[in-house]
Amino acid sequence: MAKKKKKSWSMRKRIVMGSIGIFGLIYIAAILWHTYKPLPEGVSFKGELHNTDTVEMITDLTYAQDQEGTGMVHENNIFDEVYKMIEEAEEFVVVDFFLIDGFYDEKEDFPKIADTLSTTLANKKLDHPDMPVIFITDPINKGYGSYESKWFKKMREAGVEIVYTDLDLLRDSVPVYSGIYRTFFQWFDFGGEGWISNAMASEAPKMTIASYMTLLNVKANHRKGIVTEKKAMVTSSNPHDASGFHGNIALKVTGPILNDILESEEAVSLFSGGPKLPRVDIEESDGQYQVQYLTEKKILDALLADLAATKEGDKIWLGMFFVAKRDIVNALIDAANRGVEVNMVLDPNENSFGREKSGLPNRPVAQEMIEDTEGKLKIRWYNTVIGQYHTKAIWIQSDEHTIISSGSSNYTERTLDDYNLENNLKVIAPNDSELVIEMETYFERLWNNEDAMYTLELEEFQDSFTWWQRWIYTLQKFAKVTTY
């Protein structure tokens, strides 16, 4: 009898251990496949270099005379230009924006960007029923399937074609969770209305548990841009009311590069079940600027090559919301140590839509960069009296020319290692060109606090806690469980 019980227990043990082993293999296989699987056709795009005489820089800035917000000023220009581009379009409008909504909990009179943009696009379609008006976006704007927002309902009812990006086809950036999500959670769809509070704002529509499971498998179409038959704009700014007082930069261009942008956006539209996109009939021409459209990891490849080419006496200005990508951090440290002047204006990662943040990743990264260059690399924090310094731009000047790269991409693994969808414009410009002078004037204005307290000394956010932040940051990076 004892032998029979022992044999029965042994059999159950083998079944349990075998089941755990099978699950482990499935879990690991899911992680490996969804981390390294082939990208959809057209993702990680590198366009040709095109000449143009027209590259315009447009900025949003919020600033004050002190850290308490005395004499606060909002210089908002980017979406005024977006509305104008839509109104002036005669053949088509294609927009791709990550986040568009007007929900927020803060007691601020934010600009009504979501309503204005959706109304402008809806009216354009109503006035021109035969004109293609296409909005490509991230499924965060429908609560990952929990609801349809009033802004997209308005546009859809007017005839605007809405394309929600199929994120399932993209690689997963959080492997520890991805293995479980892909094995189990992605198949769950309980239906019904949402019942869990929305993480964006308390007044936003509630979400289902299945939608939250998708949200936790962090990935996004993080692009931000608009293209018509006349011109295109790539920006760091979202049409999100609570982001209306963020600091951002946009670059507006004309010429044959419009077709490169349309080709890249068409790839996203097609793999997400959307339409083909129109093209423009523009011939190559001479111009003082060379412009190139880059997405995803092609942004990183170009940037690392440009940083590696810098030499003693060159100069770099960097304005950035998140800096964490190891390759870029090392490249900037190396550049400063070989005599390149490197000046960085960073967001202190102090707040996010009214919620206090941990200071990650910028504060521990800043500490590391200062230590590893013995102070040769210079950093100032943007004085974020409200909002964030959401800019994502670099300016690299040598004796020959100045290279500018600006757009949607933060300097993190998620944005630059082919996880998110991102877009940047790269510009090669003469050192005495209007664009180069305008951007350097912009950075010098912030750096030197010329007419307001735009930036703060490095020590303002470097304290004893930074040492612990550095360990937390290192652990997060190793486990790939960051939110940036």
C-alpha positions in Angstrom: 0.0 0.0 0.0 2.8 2.4 0.9 4.6 1.6 -2.4 1.4 2.4 -4.3 1.0 5.7 -2.5 4.7 6.5 -3.1 4.3 5.6 -6.8 1.2 7.8 -7.1 2.9 10.8 -5.5 6.0 10.3 -7.7 3.7 10.3 -10.8 1.9 13.5 -9.7 5.3 15.1 -9.0 6.5 14.2 -12.5 3.4 15.6 -14.0 3.7 18.8 -12.0 7.4 19.2 -12.8 6.8 18.3 -16.4 4.0 20.9 -16.7 6.2 23.6 -15.1 8.9 22.7 -17.6 6.6 22.9 -20.6 5.2 26.3 -19.4 8.8 27.5 -18.8 9.7 26.5 -22.4 6.6 28.2 -23.8 7.3 31.3 -21.7 10.9 31.6 -22.8 10.0 30.9 -26.5 7.3 33.7 -26.3 9.8 36.1 -24.9 12.5 35.4 -27.5 10.0 35.5 -30.4 8.3 38.7 -29.5 11.5 40.4 -28.5 13.4 39.6 -31.8 10.7 38.8 -34.3 10.8 40.3 -37.8 9.5 43.9 -38.0 6.5 44.7 -40.3 7.6 45.8 -43.7 8.5 49.5 -43.8 9.3 49.9 -40.1 12.8 51.2 -39.2 12.8 53.5 -42.3 15.7 55.5 -43.7 14.8 57.9 -46.4 17.1 59.5 -48.9 18.8 62.9 -48.4 16.9 65.6 -50.2 17.8 69.2 -50.9 15.4 72.0 -49.9 15.6 75.7 -49.1 12.8 75.5 -46.6 13.3 74.1 -43.1 11.5 76.0 -40.3 11.8 75.6 -36.6 8.7 76.1 -34.5 8.7 76.0 -30.7 6.5 75.8 -27.6 7.8 77.2 -24.3 6.4 77.8 -20.9 8.6 79.9 -18.6 8.6 82.2 -15.6 10.8 84.6 -13.6 11.4 82.1 -10.8 10.6 78.6 -9.6 7.3 79.6 -8.1 5.9 80.6 -11.5 5.9 84.4 -11.2 5.2 86.1 -14.5 4.4 82.8 -16.2 4.3 83.0 -20.0 3.1 80.4 -22.6 4.6 80.7 -26.1 2.5 78.1 -28.0 3.1 78.0 -31.7 3.3 74.4 -32.9 -0.4 73.5 -33.1 -1.4 76.9 -34.5 0.9 75.9 -37.4 -0.7 72.4 -37.6 -4.2 73.9 -37.9 -3.0 76.2 -40.6 -1.5 73.3 -42.5 -4.8 71.5 -42.4 -6.8 74.5 -43.5 -4.4 75.2 -46.4 -4.3 71.6 -47.7 -6.0 71.1 -51.1 -5.3 67.5 -52.0 -4.9 65.4 -48.7 -4.1 65.5 -45.0 -2.3 62.7 -43.2 -1.6 63.0 -39.5 0.0 60.6 -37.1 -0.1 61.6 -33.4 0.5 59.3 -30.4 -1.9 61.0 -27.9 -4.9 63.1 -28.4 -7.3 63.8 -25.6 -8.6 66.5 -23.3 -8.8 64.6 -20.0 -6.8 65.8 -17.1 -7.1 66.2 -13.3 -5.0 69.3 -12.8 -6.7 72.6 -12.0 -5.2 74.4 -15.0 -6.7 76.2 -17.9 -4.9 74.1 -20.6 -5.4 74.9 -24.3 -8.1 72.9 -25.9 -5.8 71.2 -28.4 -7.7 67.9 -28.8 -11.0 69.6 -29.5 -9.5 72.2 -31.9 -7.5 69.6 -33.8 -10.4 67.1 -34.1 -12.8 69.9 -35.1 -10.4 71.3 -37.7 -9.9 67.8 -39.3 -13.6 67.0 -39.2 -14.5 70.4 -40.8 -11.9 69.8 -43.5 -13.5 66.5 -44.4 -17.0 67.9 -44.3 -16.0 70.8 -46.6 -14.1 68.5 -48.9 -15.8 65.0 -48.9 -13.6 63.6 -51.6 -10.3 64.7 -50.0 -8.4 61.9 -48.2 -8.1 62.9 -44.5 -6.4 60.2 -42.5 -5.6 60.0 -38.9 -3.1 57.3 -37.8 -2.8 56.9 -34.1 -2.0 54.7 -31.1 -4.7 52.5 -29.5 -4.1 54.3 -26.2 -6.7 56.7 -27.7 -9.4 54.1 -27.5 -8.3 52.7 -24.2 -6.8 49.7 -26.0 -10.3 48.7 -27.1 -12.4 49.9 -24.1 -14.1 52.9 -25.7 -14.2 55.4 -28.5 -13.2 58.9 -27.4 -15.5 61.8 -28.3 -12.7 63.4 -30.4 -12.3 60.3 -32.6 -16.1 59.8 -32.8 -16.4 63.4 -34.1 -13.8 62.8 -36.8 -15.1 59.4 -37.8 -18.7 60.7 -38.2 -17.3 63.5 -40.4 -15.7 60.9 -42.6 -12.1 61.1 -41.4 -10.4 57.7 -41.8 -9.1 56.6 -38.4 -6.3 54.0 -38.3 -5.4 52.5 -34.9 -1.9 51.1 -35.1 -1.7 47.3 -34.7 0.9 47.1 -31.9 0.7 43.3 -31.7 3.0 43.2 -34.8 5.7 45.2 -33.1 8.3 43.8 -30.8 7.8 43.7 -27.0 10.0 45.8 -24.8 9.2 44.3 -21.4 10.2 40.6 -21.7 9.4 39.6 -18.1 5.8 40.5 -18.6 5.7 39.8 -22.3 6.1 36.1 -21.9 3.1 35.9 -19.6 1.0 38.4 -21.6 1.7 36.6 -24.9 1.1 33.1 -23.5 -2.1 33.9 -21.6 -3.4 37.5 -21.3 -3.5 38.5 -24.9 -6.3 36.0 -25.5 -8.5 37.4 -22.8 -11.4 39.5 -24.0 -14.2 39.8 -21.4 -16.3 42.2 -23.4 -18.6 44.7 -21.8 -18.0 48.2 -20.6 -14.9 49.3 -18.8 -15.1 49.4 -15.0 -11.5 50.2 -13.9 -10.4 53.8 -13.5 -8.4 55.2 -16.4 -4.8 55.9 -15.6 -4.8 59.1 -17.8 -7.4 61.0 -15.7 -10.2 60.3 -13.3 -12.8 61.8 -15.8 -11.5 59.7 -18.7 -13.7 56.6 -19.7 -13.1 53.5 -17.6 -11.1 50.6 -19.0 -11.5 46.8 -19.0 -9.1 44.4 -17.4 -8.1 43.1 -20.8 -7.2 46.6 -21.9 -5.0 47.1 -18.9 -3.3 43.8 -19.6 -2.4 45.2 -23.0 -1.4 48.6 -21.6 1.2 46.8 -19.3 2.9 45.2 -22.3 4.3 48.7 -22.9 4.7 49.7 -26.5 3.4 52.5 -28.7 3.1 54.3 -32.0 4.8 57.3 -30.5 5.2 59.3 -33.8 4.1 62.9 -34.1 3.7 64.5 -37.4 1.5 65.8 -40.2 1.9 65.9 -44.0 -0.1 67.5 -46.8 0.7 68.0 -50.5 2.4 71.3 -49.6 4.6 70.6 -46.5 5.3 68.3 -43.6 6.0 68.8 -39.9 7.6 66.4 -37.4 7.4 67.4 -33.8 7.8 66.3 -30.2 4.4 67.7 -29.3 1.1 65.7 -28.7 -2.4 67.1 -29.3 -3.1 66.4 -25.6 -4.6 69.3 -23.6 -2.6 68.5 -20.4 0.6 68.6 -22.5 -0.3 72.0 -23.8 2.3 73.8 -21.6 5.2 71.5 -22.3 8.3 72.7 -24.0 8.5 71.2 -27.5 10.2 71.7 -30.9 8.9 71.1 -34.4 10.6 71.2 -37.8 8.6 72.0 -40.9 9.9 71.0 -44.4 8.9 71.1 -48.1 10.1 69.2 -51.1 10.5 65.5 -52.2 11.0 64.4 -48.6 7.2 64.5 -48.3 7.0 61.3 -50.3 9.4 59.5 -48.0 7.2 60.5 -45.0 4.1 59.3 -46.9 5.9 56.0 -47.8 6.8 55.4 -44.1 3.3 56.3 -42.8 1.7 54.1 -45.5 3.6 51.1 -44.1 2.0 51.6 -40.7 -1.4 52.2 -42.2 -1.3 49.0 -44.3 -0.1 46.7 -41.6 -2.8 48.2 -39.3 -5.6 47.6 -41.9 -5.7 51.2 -43.2 -5.6 52.6 -46.7 -2.8 53.4 -49.1 -1.6 57.0 -48.9 -1.4 59.5 -51.7 1.9 60.9 -53.1 3.0 64.3 -54.3 4.5 65.2 -57.6 7.6 67.2 -56.6 11.0 67.1 -58.4 14.4 67.2 -56.8 15.9 70.7 -56.6 18.9 72.5 -55.2 18.7 74.0 -51.7 21.0 74.9 -48.9 19.6 72.2 -46.5 19.8 68.5 -46.8 16.9 66.7 -45.1 16.3 63.1 -44.3 13.3 61.2 -42.7 14.3 58.5 -40.2 12.3 56.2 -38.0 12.9 53.8 -35.1 16.4 52.4 -34.9 17.6 54.3 -38.0 17.4 57.4 -35.9 19.9 55.8 -33.5 22.2 54.6 -36.2 22.5 58.0 -37.8 22.9 59.8 -34.4 25.7 57.4 -33.3 27.6 57.9 -36.6 27.2 61.7 -36.3 28.4 61.7 -32.7 31.4 59.4 -33.5 32.5 61.9 -36.2 32.8 64.8 -33.8 36.2 66.1 -32.9 37.9 68.6 -30.6 36.5 72.0 -31.1 33.1 70.9 -32.3 29.9 71.8 -30.4 26.8 70.0 -29.3 23.5 71.4 -27.9 21.0 68.8 -26.6 17.5 69.4 -25.4 15.8 66.2 -24.2 13.0 64.8 -22.1 14.6 61.4 -21.4 18.2 60.4 -21.8 18.9 56.7 -20.9 20.1 54.9 -24.0 23.5 53.5 -23.1 25.1 53.9 -26.6 24.1 57.6 -26.7 25.2 58.2 -23.1 28.6 56.7 -23.9 28.9 58.6 -27.1 28.2 61.9 -25.4 30.7 61.1 -22.7 33.4 60.2 -25.2 32.7 63.3 -27.3 33.1 65.6 -24.2 36.3 63.8 -23.2 37.9 64.4 -26.6 37.3 68.1 -26.5 33.8 68.5 -27.9 31.8 71.2 -26.1 28.6 69.4 -24.9 25.8 71.4 -23.4 22.6 69.7 -22.3 19.2 71.1 -21.3 17.2 68.3 -19.6 13.8 67.8 -18.0 14.3 67.0 -14.3 11.7 64.2 -14.5 10.0 65.8 -11.5 6.4 65.6 -12.5 4.0 64.0 -15.0 0.5 65.6 -15.3 0.3 66.6 -11.7 1.9 63.4 -10.3 5.3 63.5 -8.7 8.0 61.5 -10.5 11.1 59.7 -9.3 13.7 61.7 -11.2 14.5 58.7 -13.4 16.2 58.4 -15.7 17.8 61.8 -16.2 19.1 62.5 -12.7 21.2 59.4 -12.2 22.3 59.6 -15.8 23.3 63.2 -15.4 25.4 62.3 -12.3 27.2 59.6 -14.2 27.9 61.9 -17.2 29.3 64.6 -15.0 31.5 62.1 -13.1 32.8 60.4 -16.2 33.8 63.6 -17.9 35.1 65.3 -14.8 32.6 68.2 -15.4 33.6 68.8 -19.0 30.1 68.0 -20.1 27.7 70.7 -19.0 24.0 70.1 -17.9 21.2 72.5 -16.8 17.7 71.5 -15.8 14.7 73.1 -17.4 12.7 75.1 -14.8 9.4 73.2 -15.2 7.1 75.5 -13.3 4.3 73.6 -15.1 4.4 70.8 -17.6 7.6 69.2 -18.8 10.6 70.0 -21.0 9.3 67.5 -23.6 11.8 68.5 -26.4 13.8 65.8 -28.3 16.4 67.6 -30.3 20.2 67.7 -30.9 22.4 70.2 -32.7 25.9 69.1 -33.7 28.3 71.7 -35.2 31.6 71.1 -36.9 33.7 73.3 -39.2 31.9 71.9 -42.2 28.2 72.0 -41.2 25.6 71.6 -38.5 23.5 68.5 -38.1 20.1 68.7 -36.4 18.0 65.8 -35.5 14.6 66.4 -33.9 11.2 64.7 -33.6 9.3 62.2 -31.4 12.2 60.0 -30.1 13.5 60.2 -26.6 17.0 58.7 -26.1 15.9 55.4 -24.6 15.9 51.7 -25.6 12.1 51.6 -26.1 12.2 54.5 -28.5 15.4 53.7 -30.4 15.7 49.9 -30.4 12.8 49.1 -32.8 10.1 48.7 -30.1 8.1 51.9 -30.4 7.3 53.6 -33.7 9.2 56.9 -33.8 10.0 59.6 -36.3 12.7 62.2 -36.7 13.9 64.7 -39.3 17.6 65.0 -39.8 18.9 68.2 -41.3 22.4 69.0 -42.6 22.7 72.8 -42.7 25.4 75.4 -43.4 26.7 76.9 -40.2 25.6 80.4 -41.2 22.1 79.4 -42.2 19.0 80.8 -40.6 17.9 77.5 -39.1 21.3 76.9 -37.4 21.5 80.4 -36.0 17.8 80.3 -34.8 18.3 77.0 -33.0 21.5 78.0 -31.3 19.9 81.3 -30.3 17.0 79.3 -28.8 19.4 77.1 -26.7 21.5 80.1 -25.6 18.3 81.9 -24.5 17.5 78.9 -22.2 21.1 78.3 -21.0 21.8 81.9 -20.1 18.3 82.8 -18.7 18.2 85.8 -20.9 14.8 87.1 -20.1 13.4 84.6 -17.6 14.4 81.7 -15.4 14.4 79.0 -18.1 17.0 76.7 -16.6 18.5 75.8 -13.2 21.9 74.7 -12.0 22.7 71.0 -12.1 22.9 70.9 -8.3 19.2 71.9 -8.0 18.2 68.2 -8.5 21.4 66.4 -7.5 21.2 65.3 -3.9 21.9 62.3 -1.7 18.9 60.5 -3.2 20.6 60.5 -6.6 22.9 57.7 -5.5 19.9 55.5 -4.8 18.2 56.6 -8.0 21.3 55.4 -9.9 21.0 51.8 -8.4 17.2 51.8 -9.1 17.9 53.0 -12.7 20.5 50.2 -13.2 18.2 47.6 -11.9 15.3 48.8 -14.0 17.5 48.8 -17.1 18.8 45.2 -16.4 15.3 43.9 -15.9 13.8 46.0 -18.8 10.9 47.2 -16.6 11.2 50.9 -17.2 8.4 53.3 -18.0 10.6 55.4 -20.3 
